[in-house]
């Protein structure tokens, strides 16, 4: 079976240059148009972890975008740009001669924690039905609604006073713009700053160790290396491994396939009762992912059922 006929997540190591959609389009083309979609946009200049959902795994993409992200980046202090990164036009330059590593480290560490971040104008956020970057390219600037983000960890890895480059590591909640962090760091230090390099090293449960360079994906597909690629595809259940599991027997798996509510006894015999509001992955006796559900008002509410009765043994 071709890797592109599997249902799961192929973690691609995105190169610099193409957009996230370009990567998905190239992977989709290998499967003759079969469904594929990514779980979290990376800017064209960014590299690293881009999980691509294949086939039925596109049905769980929304659950995979919820996870934290981790990045390694380089901020160039002393110059600000309109895009907050190296792809934009320089708006202002300021001297950094008096800036010490201790100054930069203090400013970086002061950013840790929750705060309200305003999305940059050059972003895919929609305002009034239009992408912000479309308005920005026309020279328009509109009011943007801040969103709460959380920098769970941020640290200075190195500082080069000759170039003004500060290498940073960021572990953050979904929806955080590292470009904005670069801009905010520069403003906090009074010298301006913009992002010149960015590599995503983790997205939710997916890491660089699992990632396959896009060039290798295309090469293996062209040379018939489907088995090698298939070994790299993360099964749907494993992709949601951060969620607690409720393993059902065959009879209860049939109840899920028919969309019937699981009772308190069903849940109690499948595993520990989830906390209120917690999401769980429901699996069958063979470990196959059957559904994603949420504990609400003492019962489980299905968020997505992934099987039909005909998919299971003795189904009808």
N, C-alpha and C positions, 0 to 999 in steps of 0.2 A: 504494500500500500504506500502511495506517495505521502510524504510528510504533510503535504498540504491537504490531504483528505482526512487528517486527524483532527480531533477536537481537543484543543488545549492551548497553551500559551508558549509561543516561541519568543524568547528574550533576545532581542537584537541589540548588538553594540552599534549604535547609530554613529556614522561618521560625520564630520563637519561638512556642511554644505547643503544637503537635501533637507527638506522639511519633514516633519513626522509623517505627514500624509504621503509624501513622495515615497518614503520607506514602505508604508502600508500598500501603496499602489503597486510597487515593484513585487512585493511578496504576493499580493493578490493575483497579479498577472501570471505568476508561476502556477497557480492553481486554477487556471482558466476561469478567473472571475469569482471563485468561491469566496464566501464572506470572510473578511478580515478587518480588524480595527485595532487602534492603539489605545493605551490606557494612560494618557497623560502626555501632553504636548511638550516637545523639546524645541527650542529655537533652532534655526538653521545652523548657527555658529556653535551650538552645543553638541557634545558627543555623549556616548554612554548608554545606560540602560533604558531601552524602549520596549516594554512588553507588547507583543503583537498577538491579539486573540485570533485564533483560527476556528472557523466553522461554528459549532454550537457554543464555543467559549465566548463569542461576542455577546451572548446572552448574560454573561456574568461580568462584563467589562465595567459596568457602573459600580460594582462592589470592589473591584480591584483599584479603582482610582482613589479610594478613601484612605489608603495607607500613607504613612510618612514618607518623605523623600530625603536623600542624602546626596550632597554635592561636594566636589572639589573645584574651586574657582580661583581666578586671579583678578584682583581689582587693581587698576592703574590709578593711583592718586595723583592729583595735580591737574586733571582735565575732566570736564564734564561734557556729555554729548546729549543730543536730543532723544536718543533711543535708550540711554543708560548703558549702552554697550559699544563695542568697537565698530559696529556696522553703521553707526550714525554719524552725524556732523558734529564736529567739536564746537561747542558754544562758548567755552571760556577755559583759559588755562591760568593756573595760579602756582606760585613757587612753593616747593616742599622742602627747601633747604633746612628749615628749622625743625622738621618733623623727625622724631626719634621712634625707634621700635617700641619703646615703652608707651609712647603716645598712641600709636596705632593699636597696640595690644589692649590698652584700656578702653579705647573706643569700640573695638570689636567685641570685647567681653560685655560691655554695657548694653549691647543690643540683644542679649539673651533674654528669652521670655516671651510673653504674649504682648502684642501691640496691634494697633490698627494700621494696616498698610494700604496705601492708595495705589491701584494698578497703574502702570505707566501708560501714556497715550499710545505708544507703539506696543499694543497687546491685542489679543483676540477677544477680549471682553466686549460684550455687546452693550451699547447704550442707545436706547430708542430704536432697537432693531438693527443697528449698524455696528460693525466692528470698529473698535477704537483706532486701529492702525489705518483703516480706510479714511477716517476723518483726519488723522494726523498727517497723512500724505498730502492732503489738500490744505494743510496749514491751519486746520481747525483744532481748537482745544476746548473740551467740554468738561463739565464737572463730573468727577468719578466718585462713586460710593466706596468709602474705605471698607476693607474686610479684615476681620480678626485673623491673624496668623500667629503661629507659635514657633519661635526659634528654640527648639529643645536643646540644641547645642550649637555653638559657633565659636571657632577658635582660629587664631592666627598661626599658620604653619611656618611662614617665613616672610621676611621683609627685606627688600632691596632698595636702599636709599638712592642708588644711582638711577634707577628707572622709575621708582615710585610704585613698584609692583608689590602688592601684598597678597600672598597665597593664603586662602582661607578654606576651612571646612565648615559646612553648614548641614545640620540635621533639622528639618523643618516639617511643619504640617502641610497638607495639600493646599494648593492655591497660592503658595508663597512665590514671589518673583525675586530671584537672586539678583537680577539686574537692578531692582529697586534697592536691595540691600547694599549693592555697590554704590549706588547714588547716595543713599542715606549715610553710609560710612564717610564718603567724601565730604558731605555737608556737615556732619558732626565734627570733622577735623578742620573744617573751614578752608579746604583746598580743592574740593570737587573730586569726583571719581567716577569711573565707569568700568564695566566688566570687559575683560579682554580674553578670557578663556573660561569654559565651564564644562565640567564632566559630571554626569549623574552616575553615582556609584551604587545607588540603591533606590528602588521604587517599590514601596510596600514590602512584600516578601522576596522580591527578585533582586539579585545582586549581579555584579560584574562577573563573578565566577561562573554564572550560568549563561552569560551573554555570548552570542555568536556574532562575529563581525559581519556586517551586511555583505561585504565582498565574498566572504566564505559561504554564506547562505546561497548567493547567486551561483557561485562556482560549483558547490555540491549539487545544486538543483540541475545545473547544466550537464554535469558529469555523471548523473545517476546515483548520487550519494544520498539517496532517500533514507536509508537505514541509519546513517550517521546523524542526519538531521532529526530523524524521528526520536533518537535517544535524547536529544536536547529539548524536545517538547515537554513542557510541564503539564501533566494531566489536570483536568478541571478541579478535581477534589483537592489535589496538592496545591493548586494555585490559591485556594482559599484556606490553606492550612492555619492561618492566623485566627480563623473562626473555630469555636468549639464544635465538636462533631457529635451528632446523634446517629448511631449506627442501628439500622432497623433490620428486623427479620423480613423474610419474603412477604408474609401476609401484610405487614404494616407498610412495606414498600409499595404494595399494590394500592393501599389507601391513599398514599401520596400521589401516585400516578393518576388516580381518579379524582384528585383534588379534595378528598375527604379530610375533615379536620382530625388531627391527632389528639386523642384524649390525654388526660393527666397520667393515666396508667401507661399509655404508649410511650410517653416522654420519660416517665420514671424508669421504665425498663430498658430504655435506650441509652441512658446516661444521666449525669447530674442535671437537675433542673436549671435552666438558664436564668440569669438575673433579669429583672424587668428591663426591657429595652435592648437586651443583648441579641445579637444576630448569631445564627448557628447554621452550619452546613449539615444537611440531612443526607446520609448515604445509605446504600443498600447493603445486603450481606456480603457482596463482593467488593465493597468499597466505592462503587460507582456513585457519583454525585447525582442526587435525585432532585434536590431543591435547596433554596436558601430561605430561611424563615426568621422571624423576629418574635421574641417573647413579649406579649402585650396582654395586659389585663388577665393574667393568670393562664393564658393559652398561647399557642403558637400561631402566628399569622404568616401565611406564605407570602414571600416577596417575589419569588420566581420558582416555578415548577419546571423542571428540565426534562421530564420524561412523560411518556404517554403509556397507557396500559399495554399497548403492543410492543413497547420497548423492553418489557420485563419478561422473564420466564413465566409461562402459563398465562401470559397476558391475553386479553380478549377485548 
